[in-house]
Amino acid sequence: MAKVSKSVKEKRKDFAKTKLKVGKTKAAPSNATDTSFRAKAIALPKQSVTVEAATKQSARFDHLLALIGHRSADTRKDALQQLSGLLASGGGSRSLDTLSVAAVLRRVSPLACDDTRSVRSACLDLLTNLSISSSAWSAHLKPFLLHVDGAMTHISPSIRADSTKFLKIALDRTRTTTPPLAVTALPHLLDKFAKLLGWPTTPTHQTSPSASTTVLTHHLTVLHDLLETALTCEDGDTAVVPVMEITRWGVTRSGVGVGLFCCGVRSRAYLKGRTPLDLWASHPASHADDDGDPISKYLPSVAPWLRARLVEASAMTGDAGTRALVVALLRVAHVVVAHTGAIAVEGWRELVNAITDDGVLADRLGEIAGATLIAREIEAAVTTRSRLS
C-alpha cells in the first residue's frame, strides 16, 4: 500500500470529524469568543451616608437575640448567657432604652414556658440583671405576663415551679410604678394562684398541691408580696381607700367615712378611679357577682387550705425547708387577716384560734423560729379588726 505523503495528511486534518465521548465536554470551536468576566469591588460601609455603621458589639447583640429562638436548647442557653455577659459589660453601641427593650422582652418572654430547665434559669438570670427602668418594664409588661400566665397553669410541673420566679421579677420591677402591677392585676393573678396552689373551689373540697416544699414556699412568698403590695398601696390616686357601703338603704359605692357602727354597713375598698374591691366584705358569698371583687370569693375556701397545709408542715419540722414553709403560710394568713375582713368569714376564726390559742398546732408552731412572732402579729391584727367592727 502506498504511503500517504505528509502534505496529504495535513490537508486531511482540516476535514477530520472529532469523535464525541460520553462524559466529556465538547471542545469549543477554535474561533469561539470567550464572554466570561469577573468583577471586583471595594466596600466602605463607614462612609455610607444613608445607613449607620453597626459596630461589632451591636452586630453580636442582634445575632444573640436571633439565637434565643433557636431550636437547640444548648444554643438558646448559650445565647442567653452570652447576652447577659454582653449587657453586664455595657456592650453595644446603642442603649437598651432606645434600642431593644421591646426586642429583648419579646424574645425572652416565651422562654418562661421553655421545656428545658437550664434555659429558664439562664433567662431568669438575664431578666434579673437587665438594666431597664420601671416605666420601660410597664410599657412592655402585658406580653410578658401572658407567658407568665401560661407558665403558672402549664401542664409541666417544672415549668409551673419556675413560673412565680418570673412573676416576682415583674412585681419587683413595677413596685414603684403608678399603679403597681400588684394593684392592677390582682384579680387576674389571684385566679392564677388559685389554680397553681390548688385552692379548693368549695370549703369541703380539699386539694393538695403537687409542688415540693421548696417550690410551695416560693409560691407562697410571692403570693404574700403580691397581697401586701396590693392591700397596703398608698400611692396617690392608686391607693386602696376604705369606704362604706350602706347595704340596708341600698346605697352603693358611696364615699362615707371609715367607722363601723351599724350592722347594716359593710366596709369596702376601692382603687381611686377604679372599680371597688370587696376586700372587707363580711359576707362575700352574697356579693360574689360584684365587679372587681378579687379576694373575698376565695376567703371561705383558703382558710381550710391554709390550716391543712399548716398541720401537715408543722408535723414535720425536722428540716429547714419545712420550717420555712410554715413561716410562709403564716405570713400569708397574717396579711389576709390584717388587711381584709377575713376574720368575719367562716373558717378564718377557727384558723386564727388554732394558730394563737393553746393546742397541738400552736405548740408545734412555738417550736419554729419566727412562727411565734407572726402568730402574735396575727392575734394583734385580729384585735385591731375587732375594735374597728
C-alpha positions in Angstrom: 0.0 0.0 0.0 1.4 3.3 -1.0 2.4 5.6 1.8 0.4 8.8 2.2 2.6 11.8 1.9 3.0 14.2 4.7 1.3 17.0 2.8 -1.8 14.9 2.2 -2.1 14.1 5.9 -2.0 17.8 6.7 -4.8 18.5 4.3 -7.0 15.7 5.7 -6.7 17.2 9.3 -8.8 20.1 8.2 -11.7 17.8 7.4 -11.4 15.3 10.2 -14.5 14.8 12.4 -13.9 14.8 16.2 -15.5 11.8 17.9 -17.6 12.6 20.9 -17.3 10.6 24.1 -19.8 10.2 26.9 -18.9 12.2 30.0 -16.5 14.6 28.2 -17.3 18.2 27.4 -17.5 19.0 23.7 -14.5 21.1 22.7 -15.2 24.7 21.8 -14.6 25.8 18.3 -11.2 27.4 17.5 -12.9 30.7 16.6 -15.2 30.9 19.7 -15.2 34.1 21.7 -14.8 33.9 25.5 -17.5 36.2 27.0 -16.9 35.3 30.7 -15.8 38.1 33.1 -15.0 38.7 36.7 -15.8 41.8 38.8 -14.2 43.2 41.9 -15.5 45.9 44.3 -14.3 47.7 47.4 -16.9 48.1 50.2 -16.6 51.1 52.6 -19.6 50.8 55.0 -18.3 53.5 57.3 -18.5 56.0 54.5 -22.2 55.4 53.8 -24.4 58.5 54.1 -27.7 56.6 54.5 -27.1 53.7 56.9 -25.4 54.0 60.2 -22.5 51.6 60.5 -23.1 48.9 63.1 -20.2 48.1 65.4 -19.1 44.6 66.1 -20.7 44.5 69.6 -24.1 45.7 68.3 -24.0 43.2 65.5 -23.2 40.5 68.0 -26.1 41.7 70.2 -28.5 41.3 67.3 -27.1 37.9 66.5 -27.6 36.7 70.1 -31.1 37.9 70.1 -31.8 35.8 67.0 -30.2 32.7 68.6 -32.6 32.9 71.6 -35.3 31.4 69.3 -33.0 28.6 68.1 -34.4 25.0 68.1 -31.5 23.7 70.1 -31.8 24.1 73.9 -28.0 24.4 74.3 -27.8 27.2 71.7 -30.6 29.1 73.5 -28.9 28.7 76.8 -25.5 29.8 75.5 -27.1 32.8 73.7 -28.8 33.9 76.9 -25.6 33.6 78.9 -23.6 35.5 76.3 -26.2 38.2 76.1 -26.2 38.6 79.9 -22.4 39.0 79.8 -22.6 41.5 76.9 -25.2 43.6 78.7 -23.4 43.4 82.0 -20.2 44.7 80.4 -22.1 47.6 78.7 -21.6 46.2 75.2 -23.3 47.5 72.2 -23.2 50.9 70.6 -26.9 51.6 71.5 -28.5 51.6 74.9 -31.3 49.3 75.8 -33.8 52.1 76.4 -33.5 53.2 72.8 -32.7 50.0 71.0 -34.2 46.8 72.3 -36.4 46.9 75.4 -39.2 45.5 73.3 -36.9 43.2 71.3 -35.4 41.7 74.5 -38.7 41.1 76.3 -40.3 39.9 73.1 -37.6 37.3 72.6 -37.2 36.3 76.2 -40.8 36.2 77.4 -41.7 32.9 75.6 -38.8 31.2 77.5 -40.9 31.2 80.7 -42.6 28.2 79.2 -39.4 26.6 77.8 -39.2 22.8 78.3 -35.5 23.0 79.4 -34.8 24.0 83.0 -31.3 25.3 82.2 -32.8 27.7 79.6 -35.3 29.0 82.1 -32.6 29.5 84.6 -30.5 31.4 82.1 -33.5 33.5 81.2 -34.1 34.4 84.9 -30.5 35.4 85.3 -30.8 37.7 82.2 -34.0 39.3 83.4 -32.7 39.8 87.0 -29.6 41.6 85.7 -31.3 43.5 83.0 -31.0 47.3 83.5 -34.4 48.5 82.4 -36.4 51.3 84.1 -39.7 50.7 85.7 -41.5 52.7 83.1 -39.9 50.7 80.3 -41.0 47.5 82.1 -44.6 48.7 82.4 -44.8 49.6 78.7 -43.9 46.1 77.7 -45.4 44.2 80.6 -48.6 42.8 79.0 -46.9 40.4 76.6 -44.6 39.2 79.3 -47.5 38.5 81.7 -49.3 36.5 79.0 -46.4 34.0 79.0 -46.1 34.0 82.8 -49.8 33.2 83.0 -49.2 30.3 80.6 -46.4 29.1 82.8 -48.4 29.2 86.0 -51.1 26.9 84.5 -48.7 24.8 82.4 -49.1 21.0 82.3 -45.4 20.5 83.2 -44.7 20.7 86.9 -41.2 22.0 86.4 -42.5 25.0 84.4 -45.1 25.7 87.0 -42.4 25.6 89.7 -40.4 28.4 88.0 -43.4 30.5 87.0 -43.6 32.6 90.2 -39.9 33.4 89.8 -40.7 35.2 86.6 -43.7 36.8 88.3 -41.6 38.0 91.2 -39.2 39.8 88.8 -42.2 41.6 87.2 -43.6 42.6 90.7 -40.3 43.9 91.9 -39.6 45.9 88.7 -43.0 47.6 88.8 -43.3 48.2 92.5 -42.6 51.9 92.1 -44.8 52.5 89.0 -48.2 54.2 89.2 -50.1 52.0 89.7 -48.1 48.9 90.6 -48.7 45.6 88.8 -49.8 44.1 92.1 -52.8 46.5 92.2 -53.8 46.5 88.5 -53.5 42.7 88.0 -54.6 41.5 91.5 -57.9 39.7 90.4 -56.2 38.0 87.5 -53.2 36.9 89.4 -55.3 35.6 92.3 -57.2 33.4 89.8 -53.9 32.0 88.6 -52.6 31.4 92.1 -55.9 29.5 92.9 -55.1 27.1 90.1 -51.4 26.9 90.8 -51.8 26.2 94.5 -54.8 24.0 94.2 -57.2 26.1 96.3 -60.5 24.2 96.7 -63.5 25.6 94.9 -65.6 25.0 98.0 -64.6 24.7 101.7 -65.4 21.0 101.7 -63.4 20.2 98.5 -59.8 19.9 99.5 -56.9 19.5 97.1 -53.2 19.1 97.8 -50.6 21.0 95.8 -48.3 18.7 93.9 -45.3 21.0 94.3 -42.4 20.2 96.6 -41.8 22.0 99.9 -39.3 24.4 98.4 -41.4 25.3 95.4 -44.6 25.7 97.5 -42.6 28.0 99.9 -41.6 30.2 97.0 -45.1 30.3 95.6 -46.4 31.5 99.0 -43.7 34.1 99.4 -44.6 35.6 96.0 -48.3 35.5 96.9 -47.6 37.3 100.2 -45.6 40.0 98.3 -48.5 40.4 95.9 -51.2 40.7 98.6 -49.1 43.0 100.8 -48.3 45.4 97.9 -51.9 45.5 96.7 -53.6 45.8 100.0 -51.2 48.4 101.5 -50.8 50.5 98.4 -50.9 54.2 99.3 -49.5 55.8 96.1 -51.6 58.8 95.2 -54.5 58.1 93.0 -54.0 54.4 93.1 -54.3 53.9 96.8 -56.7 51.3 98.2 -59.1 53.5 100.1 -61.6 52.2 102.6 -65.2 53.3 102.1 -68.6 52.4 103.4 -71.4 50.7 101.6 -74.8 51.2 103.3 -76.5 47.9 102.3 -79.6 48.5 104.4 -80.5 51.6 102.4 -79.2 50.2 99.1 -76.6 53.0 98.7 -73.6 51.5 96.9 -70.1 52.8 96.1 -70.5 55.9 98.4 -67.6 57.7 99.9 -68.8 57.7 103.5 -66.3 57.8 106.4 -64.3 54.8 107.9 -66.2 53.7 111.1 -68.1 50.5 111.6 -71.0 51.3 113.9 -74.0 50.0 112.1 -74.9 46.4 111.4 -76.3 47.5 108.0 -73.0 48.9 106.9 -70.2 46.8 105.5 -66.7 48.1 104.7 -65.3 48.1 101.2 -62.2 49.2 99.5 -61.6 50.6 96.0 -58.8 51.9 93.9 -59.3 55.6 93.3 -60.9 56.0 89.9 -61.4 52.2 89.5 -64.0 49.6 90.3 -64.5 48.9 94.0 -62.7 45.9 95.5 -64.6 43.9 98.1 -61.7 43.5 100.4 -63.5 43.9 103.8 -66.8 42.1 102.9 -68.5 40.4 105.8 -70.4 38.1 103.6 -68.5 37.7 100.4 -70.7 34.8 99.1 -73.7 37.1 98.8 -71.7 39.6 96.8 -69.8 37.3 94.6 -71.1 38.9 91.4 -69.8 42.4 92.3 -67.4 43.9 89.8 -63.8 44.0 90.9 -64.2 41.5 93.8 -60.7 40.0 93.7 -60.2 38.3 97.0 -63.4 37.8 99.1 -64.6 34.9 96.9 -61.5 32.9 97.9 -61.7 33.6 101.7 -64.1 30.7 102.6 -62.0 28.1 100.9 -58.5 29.4 101.5 -58.8 29.2 105.3 -59.2 25.4 105.4 -56.5 25.0 102.8 -54.1 27.1 104.9 -55.0 25.1 108.1 -54.5 21.8 106.3 -51.1 22.8 105.0 -50.0 24.1 108.4 -51.0 20.9 110.1 -49.1 18.9 107.5 -46.0 21.1 107.7 -45.9 21.5 111.4 -45.9 17.8 111.9 -42.6 17.5 110.0 -40.4 20.3 111.3 -37.1 18.4 111.2 -35.6 20.3 108.2 -35.2 23.9 107.4 -37.3 23.7 104.3 -40.4 22.6 106.2 -39.9 25.3 108.8 -39.6 27.9 106.0 -42.9 26.6 104.6 -44.7 27.1 107.9 -43.4 30.7 108.2 -44.6 31.4 104.6 -48.1 30.0 105.3 -48.3 32.1 108.5 -47.2 35.3 106.6 -50.0 34.8 104.0 -52.5 34.3 106.8 -51.3 37.4 108.5 -51.5 39.7 105.5 -55.1 38.5 104.8 -56.3 38.8 108.4 -54.6 42.2 108.9 -55.9 43.9 105.7 -59.2 42.2 105.0 -62.3 41.2 106.8 -61.4 37.6 106.7 -61.9 37.1 110.4 -65.7 37.5 109.9 -65.7 34.8 107.2 -66.4 31.2 108.2 -63.3 29.2 108.8 -60.9 32.1 109.5 -61.8 32.4 113.1 -61.1 28.7 113.6 -57.8 29.1 111.7 -56.7 32.0 113.9 -57.7 30.2 117.1 -55.7 27.1 116.0 -52.6 29.3 115.5 -52.8 31.6 118.5 -54.6 29.5 121.2 -53.2 26.6 123.2 -53.3 23.5 121.2 -51.3 20.9 119.3 -50.8 23.2 116.3 -50.0 26.2 118.4 -47.5 24.2 120.4 -45.8 23.0 117.3 -45.6 26.5 115.8 -44.0 27.7 119.1 -41.0 25.4 118.3 -40.3 27.1 115.0 -38.2 30.2 114.9 -40.2 33.2 113.6 -43.5 31.4 113.7 -44.4 32.6 117.3 -43.7 36.2 116.3 -46.0 36.0 113.3 -48.7 34.3 115.4 -48.6 37.2 117.8 -48.9 39.7 114.9 -52.0 37.7 113.7 -53.5 37.9 117.1 -52.8 41.7 117.3 -54.4 42.1 113.8 -57.5 40.3 114.9 -57.8 42.5 118.0 -57.4 45.6 115.8 -60.0 44.5 113.3 -62.4 43.6 116.1 -62.2 47.1 117.6 -63.0 48.6 114.2 -66.0 46.4 113.8 
